Amino acid sequence: MANSSRSSFHLLLVYTSLVIPSSCYSQRPSSPSDHVAMFIFGDSLFDAGNNNYLKSAVGRANFWPYGETFFKHPTGRFSDGRTIPDFIAEYLNLPLIPPYLQPGNHRYLAGANFASAGAGALAETYKGFVIDLKTQLSYFRKVKQQLREERGDTETKTFLSKAIYLFSIGSNDYVEPFSTNFSAFHSSSKKDYVGMVVGNLTTVVKEIYKNGGRKFGFLNVEPMGCFPYARAVLQNNTCGCVDELTVLAKLHNRALTKALEELMGQLKGFKYSNFDFHASLSERINNPSKYGFKEGKVACCGTGPYRGILSCGGKRTIKEYQLCDDASEHLFFDGSHPTEKANYQFAKLMWTGSPSVTGPCNLQTLVQE
C-alpha cells in the first residue's frame, strides 16, 4: 500500500521547490525553417509514453504516481515529472514532444520521440516487448518521407541538417542478460559483447547521417550497477553495487567515446555532444546533499531494500509499495529512474556543461554551430 500521509501541501512543495523555467510549452513552430527540431531515440530515460501503445510492453509508467508533480497525472514518462528531453526541448523553444505512437495528426515540425522503455541497441534485447533501436530508425525514415511530401526535398534537407538527434541507449543490453538466458551475452567476451552494442548504435547513427542528420547528442551508460534496483534485486540485498554491471558500463563508455571520435573523422559535417551521465549520476549517488538531495541511494517509490523493487504504483507483479512525501528530496523516483529534479540537473549539464562533463562541446554550442 502507498504511504497515506501524502497531502496536497507536499505535492505543492515538490513542484515549487524546483527553480525551472516554464515559459515555452505553448509555443509551436510554424515552419521547419525557423527553429531547431529534436528527434529522440532510446529507452525509458527518454520514453514519453510510446510503451503505452504497445500491446505487450516490458514496462509502462501510465499510472499514478508517475507524473504526479509536474503533469499531475501519468503520461508514460518514468519519473514523477519531466524527463531530460523535455527540458532540452524547452531550451530549444520547442513544445513537449509527444511519443511517436500517440494517436493524432502529427506534423513533426518540432521533431519526434521514438524512445521505448526497455529498448536496447540490440534487437534481441526484450525482443517483442519494446521498440528496438532499428525499428525506431524505421519510424524516423517514415517521418522524413512525410516531411518531404509536405515540404519538399530542399526544405526537408535543411530541416534535418539543423535538427538535434538525442540518444539514450545501451543499459538494457547489459541489464537484461542478468534475468534471461541471453545467448549473445553468455557466449561472448565482455569486450566483444560491448562491441556489438556500440556497433549497432553507430550503425543507426550512420543511417541517420545518410538521411540528413548532422548534429547528435548522447548520454553514455549510467552506473546501472549502483541503482536501487540493482542493489535490491541483482546484488542479493547487500550494500554494494553490482560489480559486473560496473565493469560493463565502463567498457561501454570507453568504446562509445572511441566510436564517436572515429565517426567525427569519417563523416563530413558530423558533430556530436557526449554527456558523461555515468560520472554525473555517480557523483550524486555518493554526494546527494551537494546537489540538493537528502537521499541518493533509496528511491522515492518502490519496495524492498532501497525501495529498489520496481513495484511503484502497484500495477506490476508486486502490488505493495511505499511512496516518499517529497520526490524532490530523492535522486531516484523508482528503482531505475531519476526524479524530475535530477533530470533537470542533467539536462542543464547537457545544455551548458563544460567539456569535462559534456564534450567535445555542449548541446547549446552544437545548436549554434
Salt bridges, closest charged atoms under 4 A:
ASP34 OD1 - HIS35 ND1 2.87
GLU68 OE2 - ARG6 NH2 3.12
ASP86 OD2 - ARG77 NE 2.76
ASP153 OD1 - ARG148 NE 2.85
GLU207 OE1 - ARG141 NH2 2.89
GLU207 OE2 - LYS210 NZ 3.37
GLU244 OE2 - LYS190 NZ 3.64
GLU283 OE2 - LYS290 NZ 3.38
GLU329 OE2 - LYS294 NZ 3.32
ASP334 OD1 - HIS337 ND1 2.81
GLU340 OE2 - ARG82 NE 2.87
GLU369 OE1 - LYS271 NZ 3.55
